[in-house]
Amino acid sequence: MDRLLEYLGNHPLLAGAAGFMALVVLGYELRQRAHAAAAVSPTDAVRLMNDGALLVDVRSANQFKDGHISGARNVPGDQIAGGAAALEKFKDKTVIVCCESGVTSGAAARKLTELGFKQVYNLRGGLGAWRQDNLPTVRG
């Protein structure tokens, strides 16, 4: 321990840089965990939907018609970016947002959170992960 204190005393710039980098890594990891906590797997999404969660599909109307999760509402991403007026009455309800890959829906989930929605989750992996888990979709 004495040698560590001696080293820190002799090399304050290196010690400061190491401390700074440790804080940067810690901040990055905490931020990643916060974002990951807002994503749910397809099986967790089914559980939340069974408990009454609203599922919002942010893909275009044509993509939605080609296949979507049963019970999903189609609200394209540009409508959510514009204020999500169609979803205003669901602010206090659990909302799961999905797209094809999970990227667009992640941005939509962040926007809904900014708009004051209480519980918003992103379907991790999107409909691709949903289909990979052999969960059903409907057409029309």
C-alpha positions in Angstrom: 0.0 0.0 0.0 2.9 2.3 0.8 4.3 1.7 -2.7 1.0 2.6 -4.3 0.8 5.9 -2.4 4.4 6.6 -3.4 3.6 5.9 -7.0 0.6 8.2 -6.9 2.7 10.9 -5.4 5.4 10.6 -8.0 3.1 10.3 -11.0 0.0 12.5 -10.4 -0.8 12.9 -14.1 -0.9 9.2 -14.7 -2.9 8.6 -11.6 -5.4 11.4 -12.6 -5.7 10.0 -16.1 -6.4 6.5 -14.8 -9.0 7.9 -12.4 -10.7 9.8 -15.2 -10.8 6.8 -17.5 -12.3 4.7 -14.7 -15.1 7.3 -14.3 -15.7 7.4 -18.1 -16.0 3.6 -18.3 -18.3 3.6 -15.3 -20.5 6.2 -16.8 -20.6 4.4 -20.1 -21.5 1.1 -18.5 -24.3 2.7 -16.4 -25.8 4.4 -19.5 -25.7 1.1 -21.4 -27.5 -0.7 -18.6 -30.2 2.0 -18.5 -30.8 1.6 -22.2 -30.8 -2.2 -22.0 -33.3 -2.1 -19.1 -35.8 -0.5 -21.5 -35.6 -3.4 -24.0 -37.6 -6.6 -23.5 -37.3 -10.0 -25.2 -40.1 -11.4 -27.2 -41.2 -13.7 -24.4 -41.1 -10.8 -21.9 -43.2 -8.8 -24.4 -45.8 -11.6 -24.5 -46.0 -11.6 -20.7 -46.4 -7.8 -20.7 -49.1 -8.0 -23.4 -51.0 -10.6 -21.4 -50.9 -8.1 -18.5 -52.5 -5.5 -20.7 -49.6 -3.7 -22.4 -50.2 -1.8 -25.6 -48.1 -2.9 -28.6 -47.2 -0.2 -31.1 -45.7 -1.1 -34.5 -43.8 1.9 -35.9 -43.2 0.4 -39.4 -45.0 1.8 -42.5 -48.6 0.8 -43.2 -47.5 -1.4 -46.1 -45.0 -3.3 -43.9 -47.6 -3.6 -41.2 -50.1 -5.2 -43.7 -47.4 -7.7 -44.8 -47.3 -9.1 -41.3 -47.5 -7.9 -37.7 -48.0 -9.1 -34.1 -51.7 -9.8 -33.3 -53.2 -6.8 -31.4 -50.5 -4.3 -32.5 -51.5 -0.8 -33.4 -49.7 0.7 -36.4 -48.4 4.2 -35.6 -45.6 5.0 -38.0 -42.4 6.4 -36.6 -42.9 9.9 -38.2 -46.2 10.3 -36.3 -44.4 9.5 -33.0 -41.7 12.0 -33.8 -44.4 14.5 -34.5 -45.8 14.2 -31.0 -47.7 10.8 -30.9 -51.2 12.4 -30.6 -52.8 9.0 -31.5 -51.2 7.5 -28.3 -51.9 10.4 -25.9 -54.6 8.5 -24.0 -52.1 5.6 -23.2 -49.5 7.7 -21.3 -50.1 5.8 -18.1 -50.3 2.4 -19.7 -47.3 0.0 -20.4 -46.3 0.5 -24.0 -44.1 -1.9 -26.1 -42.7 -0.4 -29.3 -41.6 -2.7 -32.2 -40.2 -2.4 -35.7 -38.4 -4.9 -38.0 -35.0 -4.9 -36.3 -35.5 -2.9 -33.0 -33.5 0.1 -34.1 -36.3 2.4 -35.2 -38.5 1.3 -32.3 -35.6 2.2 -29.9 -35.7 5.8 -31.1 -39.5 5.8 -30.9 -39.4 4.4 -27.4 -37.0 7.2 -26.3 -39.3 9.8 -27.9 -42.3 8.4 -26.1 -40.4 8.6 -22.8 -39.5 12.2 -23.6 -43.2 12.9 -24.3 -44.1 11.7 -20.7 -45.1 8.1 -21.2 -44.5 6.2 -17.9 -43.5 2.7 -19.0 -42.1 2.3 -22.5 -40.2 -0.8 -23.7 -38.5 -1.6 -27.0 -38.9 -5.1 -28.4 -35.3 -6.3 -28.5 -34.5 -7.5 -32.0 -37.9 -6.4 -33.4 -40.1 -8.6 -35.4 -37.0 -10.5 -36.6 -36.5 -11.8 -33.1 -40.2 -12.4 -32.7 -40.2 -14.6 -35.8 -37.0 -16.3 -34.7 -38.7 -17.4 -31.5 -41.5 -18.9 -33.7 -44.1 -16.6 -32.3 -47.2 -15.9 -34.5 -47.8 -13.0 -36.8 -50.9 -12.0 -38.7 -51.4 -10.5 -42.2 -53.8 -7.8 -43.2 
